[in-house]
Amino acid sequence: MSEHDVVVFGATGFVGALTAEYLAGAAPADARIALAGRSRDKLERVRAGLPAAAREWPLITADSSDPASVAAMAGSTTVVLTTVGPYARYGMPLVEACARAGTHYCDLTGEVLFVRDAIDRTDAIARESGARIVHSCGFDSIPSDLGMLLLHDAAGADLAHARAVATIRGGISGGTLASLLGQLEAVSGDRDARRTASRPHSLSPDAAAEPARDQPGDAAPPHREPDGSWTAPFVMAPYNTRVVRRSNALQDWAYGRGLRYEERMAAGRGIAGAATAAGVTGVLGAVVGAGSLGPTRRLLERVLPKPGTGPSEKTRQNGFFRLRFTGTTVDGRTVGATVAGPGDPGYAATAVMLGESALCLALDTDLPDRAGSLTPATAMGLSLVTRLRKAGHTYDAGQP
């Protein structure tokens, strides 16, 4: 038996500390949790700030640049929860170590190129060892992935088209921005990387064989919806949509072989909504354009929030997210689902999602019978939905 149930790697970072705090209050009293990071002194300070029940949690010193320490950490636990990103820079040694050790793994990545590389390197090894390698267990991409799972269950039939419209309020994640800039840098000078990042099915097991390759665009311009509201491109759509398509493919296209899936961001109604949609579209275009060029990318890196930083407690508490899903079945019926939660999506809500994912992988016995490089829906499915509902998040399916 493993020494620990869950190891929180990156516990001294902003999101890592929030997740440790969440686990201190939400994990069963007998759950064996350890904190890990590069600095024991910093780990001790984080642990000292946790509730009394967590003051005796073990501390593990590990560094992504030290393969031996990473392997030892992976071999000591049932699950490694990692917030150490950008993952393309720091993540692969841990993914490989967990795959070899048969240790379950969950992270917060939203990096298409990193996940594609991790799939290629570790999927077969993890299937052999029994490890569940589960990327994107935060706001990237649990609401999208589990929302589509619920929408499909509500439909009871193949879906021809589905979309999610997101309404969010919260601060800007330094880690997410660093990952975005890192991917823009990677694709700016590499044609193959650019093609991988842009392919709609770039995370699917066999992108060349994937049906329904004609997918909605991720950066479509502002759009006036039938109800009069406006939507804009959703910054996370280029990643979330690919995770959903991978889930569909890993389940033998259970959602529908011809499914076309898209995500948008709600911008409001009337003139104000149109202006917001245009503003969001312009800002996203400017960031992508500036991030694709070396000099302007370095300028953005200096002025944007840094990884490991985050918004104030008030901002985290006042935030929220809501994704409204609608789908049309192949026989013409319309179905709907809603996923929502309190707290800043990238921080407070993400700490809940990541913490419950780790507990689900470590403690639940009714998970889907799968191993390898998976998605939240295919690794944990309705077991995670149940956990998140109990944690105060909304996962409802019903009429659109």
C-alpha positions as CSV (number, residue, x, y, z in Angstrom):
1,M,0.0,0.0,0.0
2,S,1.2,3.5,-0.8
3,E,2.5,5.7,2.0
4,H,0.1,8.6,1.0
5,D,-3.3,8.9,-0.6
6,V,-2.6,12.3,-2.1
7,V,0.5,14.4,-2.6
8,V,0.0,18.1,-3.3
9,F,3.0,19.0,-5.5
10,G,3.4,22.8,-5.7
11,A,1.8,23.4,-2.3
12,T,3.8,26.6,-1.8
13,G,2.4,28.2,-5.0
14,F,-0.8,30.3,-5.0
15,V,-3.2,27.7,-6.3
16,G,-1.3,24.8,-4.6
17,A,-1.8,26.5,-1.2
18,L,-5.5,27.1,-1.9
19,T,-5.9,23.5,-2.9
20,A,-4.1,22.3,0.3
21,E,-6.4,24.6,2.3
22,Y,-9.5,23.1,0.6
23,L,-8.3,19.5,1.2
24,A,-7.7,20.3,4.9
25,G,-11.4,21.0,5.3
26,A,-12.9,18.6,2.8
27,A,-10.9,15.4,2.9
28,P,-11.9,12.6,5.3
29,A,-10.1,12.7,8.6
30,D,-8.3,9.5,7.8
31,A,-7.1,10.6,4.3
32,R,-3.3,10.5,4.1
33,I,-2.2,13.8,2.5
34,A,1.3,15.1,2.1
35,L,2.6,18.5,0.8
36,A,5.4,18.6,-1.7
37,G,7.6,21.3,-3.2
38,R,11.2,22.5,-3.7
39,S,11.6,24.3,-0.3
40,R,11.0,22.6,3.0
41,D,11.0,26.0,4.8
42,K,8.2,27.2,2.5
43,L,6.3,24.0,2.9
44,E,6.5,24.3,6.7
45,R,5.0,27.9,6.5
46,V,2.1,26.7,4.3
47,R,1.4,23.8,6.6
48,A,1.5,26.1,9.7
49,G,-1.3,28.2,8.1
50,L,-3.6,25.2,7.6
51,P,-6.3,24.1,10.1
52,A,-5.1,22.0,13.0
53,A,-6.1,18.8,11.3
54,A,-3.5,19.3,8.7
55,R,-0.6,20.4,10.9
56,E,0.9,16.9,10.9
57,W,0.7,16.3,7.2
58,P,4.1,15.0,6.0
59,L,6.3,17.2,3.8
60,I,8.2,16.0,0.7
61,T,11.0,17.9,-0.9
62,A,10.9,17.4,-4.7
63,D,12.0,19.4,-7.7
64,S,10.9,18.9,-11.3
65,S,14.6,19.3,-12.4
66,D,15.6,16.3,-10.1
67,P,14.2,13.1,-11.7
68,A,15.1,11.0,-8.6
69,S,13.1,13.2,-6.3
70,V,10.1,13.2,-8.6
71,A,10.2,9.4,-9.0
72,A,10.4,8.9,-5.3
73,M,7.5,11.2,-4.8
74,A,5.4,9.4,-7.4
75,G,6.2,6.0,-5.9
76,S,5.1,7.1,-2.4
77,T,1.4,7.9,-3.2
78,T,-1.8,6.8,-4.8
79,V,-2.3,10.2,-6.5
80,V,-0.1,13.2,-7.3
81,L,-1.9,16.5,-7.6
82,T,0.3,19.0,-9.3
83,T,0.0,22.8,-9.7
84,V,3.6,23.2,-10.9
85,G,3.4,24.9,-14.3
86,P,3.7,26.0,-17.0
87,Y,3.5,22.3,-17.6
88,A,5.3,22.3,-20.9
89,R,8.3,23.6,-19.0
90,Y,8.1,21.7,-15.7
91,G,5.5,18.9,-16.1
92,M,6.7,16.0,-18.2
93,P,9.1,14.3,-15.7
94,L,6.3,13.9,-13.2
95,V,3.8,12.6,-15.8
96,E,6.3,10.0,-16.9
97,A,7.2,9.1,-13.3
98,C,3.5,8.6,-12.4
99,A,2.9,6.5,-15.6
100,R,5.8,4.2,-14.8
101,A,4.8,3.9,-11.1
102,G,1.1,3.2,-11.7
103,T,0.3,6.4,-9.8
104,H,-2.7,8.4,-10.7
105,Y,-2.0,12.0,-11.7
106,C,-4.1,15.2,-12.0
107,D,-3.1,18.7,-13.0
108,L,-4.4,22.1,-14.2
109,T,-2.9,22.4,-17.6
110,G,-4.6,24.1,-20.5
111,E,-1.7,23.5,-22.9
112,V,-2.6,21.6,-26.0
113,L,1.0,20.9,-27.1
114,F,2.0,19.6,-23.6
115,V,-1.0,17.3,-23.4
116,R,-0.4,16.0,-26.9
117,D,3.2,15.2,-26.0
118,A,2.2,13.6,-22.7
119,I,-0.3,11.4,-24.5
120,D,2.2,10.2,-27.0
121,R,4.9,9.6,-24.4
122,T,2.9,8.0,-21.6
123,D,-0.6,6.7,-22.6
124,A,0.6,3.2,-23.4
125,I,2.9,3.0,-20.3
126,A,0.0,4.2,-18.1
127,R,-2.4,1.7,-19.5
128,E,0.0,-1.1,-18.7
129,S,0.7,0.2,-15.2
130,G,-2.9,1.0,-14.4
131,A,-2.2,4.8,-13.9
132,R,-4.9,7.3,-14.7
133,I,-3.2,10.4,-16.1
134,V,-5.8,13.1,-16.0
135,H,-5.0,16.5,-17.3
136,S,-7.0,19.7,-16.9
137,C,-8.8,19.1,-13.5
138,G,-9.7,22.8,-12.9
139,F,-11.8,25.4,-14.7
140,D,-9.7,24.1,-17.6
141,S,-11.6,21.8,-18.4
142,I,-13.9,20.1,-15.8
143,P,-17.0,22.2,-16.4
144,S,-16.8,21.7,-20.2
145,D,-16.0,18.0,-20.0
146,L,-18.5,17.0,-17.3
147,G,-21.2,19.3,-18.7
148,M,-21.0,17.5,-22.0
149,L,-21.2,14.1,-20.2
150,L,-24.4,15.3,-18.6
151,L,-25.8,16.7,-21.8
152,H,-25.2,13.4,-23.5
153,D,-26.9,11.5,-20.7
154,A,-29.9,13.8,-20.9
155,A,-30.1,13.3,-24.6
156,G,-30.1,9.5,-24.5
157,A,-29.0,9.6,-28.2
158,D,-26.3,10.8,-30.5
159,L,-25.8,14.6,-30.6
160,A,-25.4,16.4,-33.9
161,H,-24.4,19.7,-32.4
162,A,-23.6,21.1,-28.9
163,R,-22.4,24.4,-27.5
164,A,-21.6,25.9,-24.2
165,V,-22.0,29.6,-23.3
166,A,-19.9,30.7,-20.4
167,T,-20.6,33.5,-17.9
168,I,-17.7,34.2,-15.6
169,R,-16.5,36.7,-13.0
170,G,-13.0,36.6,-11.5
171,G,-9.4,37.6,-11.5
172,I,-6.7,36.9,-14.1
173,S,-4.7,33.8,-13.6
174,G,-0.9,34.4,-13.9
175,G,-0.4,30.6,-14.5
176,T,-3.0,30.5,-17.3
177,L,-1.4,33.6,-18.9
178,A,2.1,32.1,-18.7
179,S,0.8,28.9,-20.3
180,L,-0.9,30.8,-23.1
181,L,2.3,32.9,-23.8
182,G,4.4,29.8,-23.7
183,Q,2.2,28.0,-26.3
184,L,2.2,31.1,-28.5
185,E,6.0,31.1,-28.3
186,A,6.1,27.4,-29.2
187,V,3.9,27.8,-32.3
188,S,5.4,31.0,-33.6
189,G,8.5,29.4,-35.0
190,D,7.3,25.8,-35.5
191,R,4.9,25.0,-38.3
192,D,4.2,21.4,-37.0
193,A,3.4,22.8,-33.5
194,R,1.1,25.4,-35.0
195,R,-0.7,22.7,-37.0
196,T,-1.1,20.6,-33.9
197,A,-2.4,23.4,-31.8
198,S,-5.0,24.4,-34.4
199,R,-6.4,21.0,-35.3
200,P,-9.9,20.6,-33.8
201,H,-9.1,17.0,-32.9
202,S,-5.5,17.5,-31.9
203,L,-5.9,15.6,-28.5
204,S,-8.0,12.7,-29.9
205,P,-6.4,9.2,-30.1
206,D,-6.3,9.2,-33.9
207,A,-6.9,12.7,-35.2
208,A,-6.7,11.6,-38.8
209,A,-9.5,9.0,-38.3
210,E,-11.7,11.3,-36.2
211,P,-15.2,11.9,-37.8
212,A,-16.8,15.4,-37.9
213,R,-13.6,17.2,-38.7
214,D,-15.6,20.2,-39.8
215,Q,-15.9,21.9,-36.4
216,P,-17.0,25.4,-35.4
217,G,-14.2,27.9,-35.2
218,D,-12.9,28.9,-31.8
219,A,-12.4,32.5,-32.6
220,A,-15.6,33.4,-34.4
221,P,-16.5,37.1,-34.3
222,P,-19.2,38.6,-32.0
223,H,-22.6,37.0,-32.6
224,R,-26.1,38.1,-31.8
225,E,-28.0,35.1,-30.4
226,P,-31.6,34.2,-31.2
227,D,-32.7,35.6,-27.8
228,G,-31.1,38.9,-28.5
229,S,-28.0,38.5,-26.3
230,W,-24.5,38.8,-27.6
231,T,-21.6,36.3,-27.4
232,A,-17.9,36.6,-28.0
233,P,-15.0,34.1,-28.4
234,F,-14.2,32.3,-25.2
235,V,-10.5,32.4,-24.3
236,M,-10.5,28.8,-23.1
237,A,-12.4,27.3,-26.1
238,P,-9.4,26.4,-28.2
239,Y,-8.4,24.0,-25.4
240,N,-11.7,22.9,-23.8
241,T,-13.2,21.9,-27.1
242,R,-10.3,19.5,-27.8
243,V,-10.7,17.9,-24.4
244,V,-14.4,17.3,-25.0
245,R,-13.6,15.8,-28.4
246,R,-11.0,13.5,-26.8
247,S,-13.6,12.3,-24.3
248,N,-16.0,11.6,-27.1
249,A,-13.4,9.6,-29.0
250,L,-12.2,7.7,-25.9
251,Q,-15.8,6.5,-25.4
252,D,-16.1,5.3,-29.0
253,W,-17.8,8.5,-30.0
254,A,-20.6,7.9,-27.4
255,Y,-21.8,11.6,-27.8
256,G,-22.1,11.1,-31.6
257,R,-19.8,10.4,-34.4
258,G,-20.9,13.6,-36.1
259,L,-20.9,15.8,-33.1
260,R,-19.9,19.4,-33.7
261,Y,-19.0,21.2,-30.5
262,E,-18.3,24.8,-29.7
263,E,-17.9,27.2,-26.8
264,R,-18.7,30.9,-26.5
265,M,-18.6,33.6,-23.8
266,A,-21.8,35.6,-22.8
267,A,-21.4,39.3,-23.3
268,G,-24.9,40.7,-22.4
269,R,-27.7,42.3,-24.3
270,G,-28.3,45.4,-26.3
271,I,-25.8,48.0,-27.2
272,A,-23.7,47.3,-24.1
273,G,-23.6,43.6,-24.9
274,A,-22.5,44.3,-28.5
275,A,-19.8,46.6,-27.2
276,T,-18.6,44.1,-24.7
277,A,-18.5,41.3,-27.3
278,A,-16.5,43.5,-29.7
279,G,-14.1,44.5,-26.9
280,V,-13.5,41.0,-25.8
281,T,-12.8,39.9,-29.4
282,G,-10.4,42.8,-29.9
283,V,-8.5,42.2,-26.6
284,L,-8.1,38.5,-27.3
285,G,-6.9,39.2,-30.8
286,A,-4.4,41.7,-29.5
287,V,-3.0,39.4,-26.8
288,V,-2.6,36.5,-29.3
289,G,-1.0,38.8,-31.8
290,A,1.4,40.4,-29.3
291,G,2.2,37.0,-27.8
292,S,3.2,35.6,-31.1
293,L,6.1,38.1,-31.5
294,G,9.2,37.9,-29.4
295,P,9.6,41.6,-28.4
296,T,5.9,42.2,-27.6
297,R,5.6,38.8,-25.8
298,R,8.5,39.7,-23.5
299,L,6.7,43.0,-22.8
300,L,3.5,41.1,-21.9
301,E,5.5,38.8,-19.6
302,R,6.7,41.9,-17.7
303,V,3.3,43.6,-17.2
304,L,0.9,40.7,-16.9
305,P,0.3,38.8,-13.6
306,K,3.1,36.3,-12.8
307,P,2.6,32.5,-12.2
308,G,2.1,31.8,-8.5
309,T,0.3,35.0,-7.9
310,G,-3.5,35.6,-7.8
311,P,-6.3,37.9,-6.8
312,S,-7.4,39.0,-3.4
313,E,-9.5,36.9,-1.1
314,K,-12.5,39.3,-1.7
315,T,-12.1,38.8,-5.5
316,R,-11.9,35.1,-5.1
317,Q,-15.0,34.9,-3.0
318,N,-17.1,37.3,-5.2
319,G,-16.3,35.4,-8.4
320,F,-18.5,32.7,-10.0
321,F,-18.9,30.7,-13.2
322,R,-21.8,29.4,-15.2
323,L,-21.8,27.3,-18.4
324,R,-25.1,26.8,-20.1
325,F,-25.1,23.8,-22.6
326,T,-27.5,23.2,-25.4
327,G,-27.5,20.3,-27.8
328,T,-29.5,19.0,-30.7
329,T,-29.8,15.3,-31.2
330,V,-29.6,13.6,-34.6
331,D,-33.4,13.2,-34.5
332,G,-33.9,16.9,-33.9
333,R,-34.6,17.1,-30.2
334,T,-33.1,19.9,-28.1
335,V,-31.6,19.2,-24.7
336,G,-29.8,21.4,-22.1
337,A,-27.5,21.3,-19.1
338,T,-26.0,23.8,-16.6
339,V,-22.7,23.7,-14.8
340,A,-22.0,26.5,-12.3
341,G,-20.1,27.2,-9.1
342,P,-19.3,30.0,-6.6
343,G,-15.9,31.6,-6.3
344,D,-13.3,32.9,-8.8
345,P,-13.2,30.3,-11.5
346,G,-9.4,30.1,-11.8
347,Y,-8.7,30.0,-8.1
348,A,-11.4,29.3,-5.6
349,A,-13.5,27.1,-7.8
350,T,-10.5,25.5,-9.3
351,A,-9.2,24.5,-5.9
352,V,-12.4,22.7,-5.3
353,M,-12.4,20.9,-8.6
354,L,-8.7,19.9,-8.4
355,G,-9.0,18.8,-4.7
356,E,-12.1,16.7,-5.4
357,S,-10.5,15.2,-8.5
358,A,-7.5,14.0,-6.4
359,L,-9.8,12.6,-3.7
360,C,-11.9,10.9,-6.3
361,L,-8.9,9.2,-7.9
362,A,-7.5,8.2,-4.5
363,L,-10.6,7.0,-2.6
364,D,-13.5,6.2,-4.9
365,T,-14.1,2.6,-6.0
366,D,-16.7,3.1,-8.7
367,L,-14.6,4.9,-11.3
368,P,-14.8,3.9,-15.0
369,D,-12.6,0.9,-15.8
370,R,-10.0,2.8,-17.7
371,A,-6.3,3.6,-17.4
372,G,-3.9,5.6,-19.6
373,S,-4.0,9.3,-20.6
374,L,-7.6,10.3,-19.9
375,T,-9.9,13.2,-19.4
376,P,-11.9,14.1,-16.3
377,A,-15.1,12.6,-17.9
378,T,-13.4,9.4,-19.0
379,A,-11.3,8.9,-15.8
380,M,-13.9,9.8,-13.2
381,G,-17.2,10.6,-14.9
382,L,-20.3,10.7,-12.7
383,S,-18.3,9.9,-9.5
384,L,-16.7,13.3,-9.8
385,V,-20.0,14.9,-10.7
386,T,-21.4,13.6,-7.4
387,R,-18.4,14.9,-5.4
388,L,-18.7,18.4,-6.9
389,R,-22.4,18.6,-6.3
390,K,-21.7,17.8,-2.6
391,A,-19.0,20.5,-2.6
392,G,-21.6,23.1,-3.6
393,H,-21.3,23.2,-7.4
394,T,-24.2,22.8,-9.8
395,Y,-24.4,20.0,-12.3
396,D,-27.9,19.8,-13.8
397,A,-29.3,18.4,-17.0
398,G,-32.8,19.0,-18.3
399,Q,-34.7,21.3,-20.6
400,P,-32.7,23.9,-22.6
